[in-house]
């Protein structure tokens, strides 16, 4: 109970630090909406086949940018912020305080999930207002909530795991983007899959957690078939990320 209470207190500190950097907070919330407007302006007049349905690409990109928002808030944010704090010696100093390590890490994860909740709500509301995207209710909403919680926790775990492999602060943006952007492209986040999509891309997509998370979000926002198998695959990636993070997470700077 004491660990949970300290995590809640630390969460308030993390949240205050986030909002006290208005430029960073502004672009965190603007990027998914900006990309949604750009992609729908360029490609939104067409449609795409998803399973047995054909849906408008503007609706498709509402779901896609909701996925992008979660990945950015959880995976990118966790990997970058943890690495920067490690290399600046902040984690080392924190590890020497009475604050338990699980409380600190839980606070960072909870805040990332909190930000991703706001981002998804904004993206869906924006898409509903401008592109008439559906807002899930009933069973699809419950399925979406479960998929969202599993997905956000998974990408936080993967972000922590990746932070342990980044050699220094200067390499952080390059490494994180080199992992996140190809995975998003190969999972149909930025460009919808069609009949002419190369088979090797589809093969990679079936492995990556981003694709399976995107399918869960599409089921809620586009109306395609929801599969618990997709949720289990995302959860398996989260478990693997957590094990890697436990093994390779570092509190001390790598820089000599």
VOPAGU-2260 file (C-alpha; in pm, 1 decimal, decimal comma):
REM VOPAGU-2260
SITE   aa  ch    i         X         Y         Z
SITE  UNK   A    0       0,0       0,0       0,0
SITE  UNK   A    1     284,1     239,4      80,0
SITE  UNK   A    2     436,5     172,6    -263,6
SITE  UNK   A    3     105,8     253,5    -433,5
SITE  UNK   A    4      61,6     570,1    -228,6
SITE  UNK   A    5     411,0     687,8    -315,9
SITE  UNK   A    6     346,0     608,2    -681,5
SITE  UNK   A    7      34,0     826,5    -670,6
SITE  UNK   A    8     228,3    1111,9    -512,1
SITE  UNK   A    9     509,5    1076,7    -765,4
SITE  UNK   A   10     248,3    1076,7   -1043,0
SITE  UNK   A   11     141,2    1427,1    -940,4
SITE  UNK   A   12     503,3    1546,0    -961,7
SITE  UNK   A   13     549,5    1391,5   -1306,1
SITE  UNK   A   14     223,4    1546,4   -1423,7
SITE  UNK   A   15     322,7    1891,8   -1296,7
SITE  UNK   A   16     660,4    1866,7   -1470,5
SITE  UNK   A   17     486,2    1768,8   -1794,6
SITE  UNK   A   18     249,0    2065,8   -1797,5
SITE  UNK   A   19     523,0    2307,3   -1690,4
SITE  UNK   A   20     686,8    2242,0   -2027,3
SITE  UNK   A   21     408,7    2392,2   -2242,4
SITE  UNK   A   22     592,1    2360,0   -2574,9
SITE  UNK   A   23     647,6    1987,2   -2527,3
SITE  UNK   A   24     291,1    1934,8   -2404,6
SITE  UNK   A   25     149,8    2135,8   -2695,3
SITE  UNK   A   26     323,3    1932,6   -2963,6
SITE  UNK   A   27     244,8    1606,3   -2784,3
SITE  UNK   A   28    -124,6    1678,4   -2837,7
SITE  UNK   A   29     -96,7    1851,7   -3174,9
SITE  UNK   A   30      99,5    1588,8   -3367,5
SITE  UNK   A   31    -175,3    1321,0   -3391,5
SITE  UNK   A   32    -435,5    1580,4   -3493,3
SITE  UNK   A   33    -196,1    1744,0   -3739,7
SITE  UNK   A   34    -115,6    1410,8   -3904,1
SITE  UNK   A   35    -486,0    1324,6   -3913,2
SITE  UNK   A   36    -563,0    1645,0   -4102,6
SITE  UNK   A   37    -268,2    1595,9   -4341,0
SITE  UNK   A   38    -342,5    1233,0   -4427,4
SITE  UNK   A   39    -715,3    1289,4   -4469,7
SITE  UNK   A   40    -648,1    1594,3   -4687,5
SITE  UNK   A   41    -413,4    1392,7   -4909,9
SITE  UNK   A   42    -588,1    1054,9   -4914,7
SITE  UNK   A   43    -921,5    1095,1   -4740,3
SITE  UNK   A   44   -1128,2    1113,6   -5059,5
SITE  UNK   A   45   -1068,4     743,5   -5130,4
SITE  UNK   A   46   -1175,0     431,8   -4949,3
SITE  UNK   A   47   -1001,7     112,5   -4840,1
SITE  UNK   A   48   -1112,0    -245,7   -4792,8
SITE  UNK   A   49   -1070,2    -378,5   -4439,0
SITE  UNK   A   50   -1181,3    -739,9   -4418,3
SITE  UNK   A   51   -1519,6    -759,1   -4589,0
SITE  UNK   A   52   -1591,0    -387,4   -4553,6
SITE  UNK   A   53   -1496,7     -79,7   -4748,4
SITE  UNK   A   54   -1446,7     226,7   -4530,2
SITE  UNK   A   55   -1364,2     586,4   -4602,1
SITE  UNK   A   56    -994,7     662,4   -4556,0
SITE  UNK   A   57   -1075,1     961,2   -4336,1
SITE  UNK   A   58   -1241,2     723,5   -4089,0
SITE  UNK   A   59    -951,2     481,4   -4124,9
SITE  UNK   A   60    -702,2     753,0   -4031,7
SITE  UNK   A   61    -896,0     846,6   -3719,1
SITE  UNK   A   62    -830,6     494,7   -3589,0
SITE  UNK   A   63    -473,5     500,3   -3720,2
SITE  UNK   A   64    -390,2     829,9   -3549,4
SITE  UNK   A   65    -544,9     705,0   -3225,3
SITE  UNK   A   66    -292,4     419,0   -3241,5
SITE  UNK   A   67     -14,2     662,9   -3324,6
SITE  UNK   A   68    -111,0     874,5   -3023,0
SITE  UNK   A   69     -86,7     579,8   -2784,0
SITE  UNK   A   70     249,7     469,1   -2923,7
SITE  UNK   A   71     387,6     822,9   -2906,2
SITE  UNK   A   72     267,8     882,3   -2549,5
SITE  UNK   A   73     375,4     543,1   -2415,6
SITE  UNK   A   74     662,0     400,0   -2620,8
SITE  UNK   A   75     836,4     711,9   -2754,3
SITE  UNK   A   76     781,9     922,8   -2444,7
SITE  UNK   A   77     891,5     656,4   -2196,6
SITE  UNK   A   78    1200,3     552,8   -2394,2
SITE  UNK   A   79    1318,0     911,3   -2449,4
SITE  UNK   A   80    1241,3    1059,4   -2108,0
SITE  UNK   A   81    1387,5     767,4   -1912,9
SITE  UNK   A   82    1706,6     768,4   -2121,4
SITE  UNK   A   83    1751,0    1144,4   -2089,0
SITE  UNK   A   84    1699,4    1127,7   -1711,6
SITE  UNK   A   85    1942,6     837,5   -1683,2
SITE  UNK   A   86    2216,6    1014,9   -1876,0
SITE  UNK   A   87    2165,9    1337,1   -1679,5
SITE  UNK   A   88    2213,1    1145,7   -1355,1
SITE  UNK   A   89    1856,4    1202,7   -1235,3
SITE  UNK   A   90    1775,8     832,0   -1213,3
SITE  UNK   A   91    2094,8     765,5   -1018,8
SITE  UNK   A   92    2003,2    1032,8    -763,6
SITE  UNK   A   93    1646,1     906,2    -741,5
SITE  UNK   A   94    1770,3     554,4    -683,2
SITE  UNK   A   95    1957,4     683,9    -378,8
SITE  UNK   A   96    1643,2     828,8    -218,6
SITE  UNK   A   97    1385,6     644,2      -3,8
SITE  UNK   A   98    1143,2     644,8    -298,6
SITE  UNK   A   99    1102,6     279,9    -408,7
SITE  UNK   A  100    1199,2     210,8    -767,4
SITE  UNK   A  101     861,2      47,0    -844,8
SITE  UNK   A  102     682,1     362,2    -726,8
SITE  UNK   A  103     884,3     586,2    -955,9
SITE  UNK   A  104     849,3     362,1   -1261,2
SITE  UNK   A  105     478,7     307,0   -1193,9
SITE  UNK   A  106     427,4     683,9   -1179,3
SITE  UNK   A  107     599,6     728,2   -1516,3
SITE  UNK   A  108     388,9     453,1   -1671,7
SITE  UNK   A  109      64,4     583,9   -1521,3
SITE  UNK   A  110     135,8     931,4   -1651,7
SITE  UNK   A  111     209,9     799,6   -2000,4
SITE  UNK   A  112    -121,5     610,6   -1995,8
SITE  UNK   A  113    -297,3     923,3   -1863,8
SITE  UNK   A  114    -162,3    1132,5   -2152,0
SITE  UNK   A  115    -256,0     864,5   -2404,3
SITE  UNK   A  116    -614,9     861,3   -2269,8
SITE  UNK   A  117    -643,8    1235,0   -2332,2
SITE  UNK   A  118    -487,9    1198,4   -2677,6
SITE  UNK   A  119    -725,2     920,0   -2782,3
SITE  UNK   A  120   -1029,7    1113,5   -2659,0
SITE  UNK   A  121    -917,6    1425,2   -2846,8
SITE  UNK   A  122    -842,6    1229,5   -3164,8
SITE  UNK   A  123   -1173,0    1042,6   -3164,2
SITE  UNK   A  124   -1372,2    1357,9   -3081,5
SITE  UNK   A  125   -1187,3    1550,4   -3353,8
SITE  UNK   A  126   -1247,3    1270,9   -3603,2
SITE  UNK   A  127   -1615,2    1247,0   -3508,9
SITE  UNK   A  128   -1667,1    1622,0   -3548,5
SITE  UNK   A  129   -1481,1    1663,3   -3877,5
SITE  UNK   A  130   -1492,9    1321,7   -4045,4
SITE  UNK   A  131   -1803,5    1161,8   -3891,0
SITE  UNK   A  132   -1604,3     879,1   -3737,4
SITE  UNK   A  133   -1805,1     655,8   -3505,0
SITE  UNK   A  134   -1769,3     673,5   -3127,8
SITE  UNK   A  135   -1778,8     320,0   -2983,8
SITE  UNK   A  136   -2049,5     227,6   -2734,2
SITE  UNK   A  137   -2161,2     -87,5   -2559,4
SITE  UNK   A  138   -1955,5    -402,5   -2615,4
SITE  UNK   A  139   -1717,4    -243,3   -2871,4
SITE  UNK   A  140   -1636,4      27,2   -2617,7
SITE  UNK   A  141   -1555,5    -230,8   -2348,4
SITE  UNK   A  142   -1339,6    -424,3   -2594,2
SITE  UNK   A  143   -1164,0    -103,2   -2690,0
SITE  UNK   A  144   -1094,1     -14,6   -2325,6
SITE  UNK   A  145    -937,8    -356,3   -2261,9
SITE  UNK   A  146    -730,8    -335,7   -2581,0
SITE  UNK   A  147    -626,0      19,2   -2495,5
SITE  UNK   A  148    -510,3     -73,1   -2144,0
SITE  UNK   A  149    -319,8    -377,3   -2268,3
SITE  UNK   A  150    -169,1    -181,5   -2558,5
SITE  UNK   A  151     -62,9     120,6   -2354,8
SITE  UNK   A  152      93,5    -100,0   -2087,0
SITE  UNK   A  153     272,7    -300,4   -2356,3
SITE  UNK   A  154     420,8       3,2   -2528,7
SITE  UNK   A  155     531,9     144,2   -2193,3
SITE  UNK   A  156     708,2    -183,7   -2118,0
SITE  UNK   A  157     869,9    -185,9   -2461,3
SITE  UNK   A  158     980,1     174,6   -2410,6
SITE  UNK   A  159    1146,5      82,1   -2081,0
SITE  UNK   A  160    1310,9    -215,7   -2249,0
SITE  UNK   A  161    1444,3      -1,9   -2533,7
SITE  UNK   A  162    1582,7     260,5   -2293,6
SITE  UNK   A  163    1822,0       1,7   -2153,4
SITE  UNK   A  164    1980,2     -48,6   -2496,0
SITE  UNK   A  165    2027,6     319,3   -2590,5
SITE  UNK   A  166    2394,5     409,7   -2539,4
SITE  UNK   A  167    2362,6     783,0   -2469,4
SITE  UNK   A  168    2128,0    1081,4   -2472,9
SITE  UNK   A  169    2240,5    1202,6   -2816,3
SITE  UNK   A  170    2140,6     872,2   -2974,2
SITE  UNK   A  171    1797,9     862,8   -2809,4
SITE  UNK   A  172    1579,4    1035,4   -3073,8
SITE  UNK   A  173    1747,2     846,2   -3358,0
SITE  UNK   A  174    1713,2     505,4   -3191,3
SITE  UNK   A  175    1352,9     556,1   -3079,4
SITE  UNK   A  176    1238,2     685,3   -3418,1
SITE  UNK   A  177    1434,9     412,8   -3598,2
SITE  UNK   A  178    1229,3     156,6   -3405,8
SITE  UNK   A  179     888,9     328,9   -3393,4
SITE  UNK   A  180     852,5     472,8   -3744,5
SITE  UNK   A  181     932,7     155,3   -3945,5
SITE  UNK   A  182     703,5     -46,0   -3717,0
SITE  UNK   A  183     422,4     204,3   -3777,4
SITE  UNK   A  184     474,5     208,4   -4154,0
SITE  UNK   A  185     492,7    -172,4   -4167,3
SITE  UNK   A  186     171,3    -197,8   -3963,1
SITE  UNK   A  187     -44,4      20,9   -4185,3
SITE  UNK   A  188     -60,4     322,1   -3955,1
SITE  UNK   A  189      41,3     584,3   -4210,3
SITE  UNK   A  190     -45,7     400,8   -4533,0
SITE  UNK   A  191    -341,9     164,6   -4544,3
SITE  UNK   A  192    -278,7    -185,4   -4673,4
SITE  UNK   A  193    -431,7    -268,2   -5010,3
SITE  UNK   A  194    -442,2    -554,3   -5257,7
SITE  UNK   A  195    -102,5    -451,0   -5394,1
SITE  UNK   A  196      72,1    -451,5   -5056,1
SITE  UNK   A  197     387,4    -668,9   -5077,5
SITE  UNK   A  198     357,3   -1000,7   -4900,6
SITE  UNK   A  199     675,8    -943,9   -4700,2
SITE  UNK   A  200     522,7    -632,4   -4543,9
SITE  UNK   A  201     212,1    -828,5   -4448,3
SITE  UNK   A  202     436,9   -1096,9   -4299,4
SITE  UNK   A  203     621,6    -844,7   -4084,1
SITE  UNK   A  204     294,9    -679,4   -3984,3
SITE  UNK   A  205     161,0   -1007,1   -3842,5
SITE  UNK   A  206     460,0   -1020,2   -3606,3
SITE  UNK   A  207     458,9    -662,8   -3480,6
SITE  UNK   A  208     242,1    -557,7   -3183,4
SITE  UNK   A  209     157,7    -229,0   -3356,1
SITE  UNK   A  210     -44,2    -407,7   -3624,3
SITE  UNK   A  211    -245,7    -613,4   -3377,5
SITE  UNK   A  212    -312,0    -310,1   -3160,2
SITE  UNK   A  213    -424,3    -118,8   -3470,3
SITE  UNK   A  214    -666,6    -398,6   -3557,8
SITE  UNK   A  215    -821,0    -373,9   -3210,6
SITE  UNK   A  216    -866,3       0,8   -3245,7
SITE  UNK   A  217   -1010,4     -39,3   -3595,4
SITE  UNK   A  218   -1265,7    -285,8   -3461,6
SITE  UNK   A  219   -1397,9     -19,6   -3223,1
SITE  UNK   A  220   -1377,1     289,3   -3446,0
SITE  UNK   A  221   -1430,5     140,8   -3792,1
SITE  UNK   A  222   -1657,4    -152,2   -3708,8
SITE  UNK   A  223   -1441,6    -442,8   -3822,9
SITE  UNK   A  224   -1427,2    -776,3   -3643,6
SITE  UNK   A  225   -1266,8    -770,0   -3300,4
SITE  UNK   A  226   -1030,7   -1057,6   -3212,1
SITE  UNK   A  227    -904,3   -1137,7   -2863,9
SITE  UNK   A  228    -612,8   -1307,8   -3036,0
SITE  UNK   A  229    -482,9    -963,2   -3129,4
SITE  UNK   A  230    -503,7    -857,3   -2764,8
SITE  UNK   A  231    -313,0   -1168,9   -2655,1
SITE  UNK   A  232     -34,4   -1103,4   -2905,7
SITE  UNK   A  233       0,2    -744,7   -2783,6
SITE  UNK   A  234       4,9    -869,8   -2422,6
SITE  UNK   A  235     276,1   -1124,5   -2509,2
SITE  UNK   A  236     492,0    -844,9   -2646,2
SITE  UNK   A  237     430,0    -650,1   -2327,0
SITE  UNK   A  238     539,6    -943,3   -2113,4
SITE  UNK   A  239     854,2    -982,0   -2321,7
SITE  UNK   A  240     926,5    -610,5   -2295,1
SITE  UNK   A  241     883,0    -620,8   -1918,9
SITE  UNK   A  242    1125,8    -911,2   -1883,8
SITE  UNK   A  243    1384,4    -733,2   -2099,1
SITE  UNK   A  244    1336,7    -412,4   -1901,7
SITE  UNK   A  245    1390,3    -596,5   -1572,7
SITE  UNK   A  246    1708,2    -751,2   -1708,2
SITE  UNK   A  247    1867,0    -449,6   -1879,5
SITE  UNK   A  248    1719,1    -139,7   -1714,1
SITE  UNK   A  249    1992,4      90,3   -1581,7
SITE  UNK   A  250    1986,1     366,8   -1320,4
SITE  UNK   A  251    2342,7     484,5   -1380,5
SITE  UNK   A  252    2450,8     684,4   -1688,1
SITE  UNK   A  253    2624,4     494,5   -1964,8
SITE  UNK   A  254    2839,3     791,5   -2060,4
SITE  UNK   A  255    3195,2     774,7   -1934,3
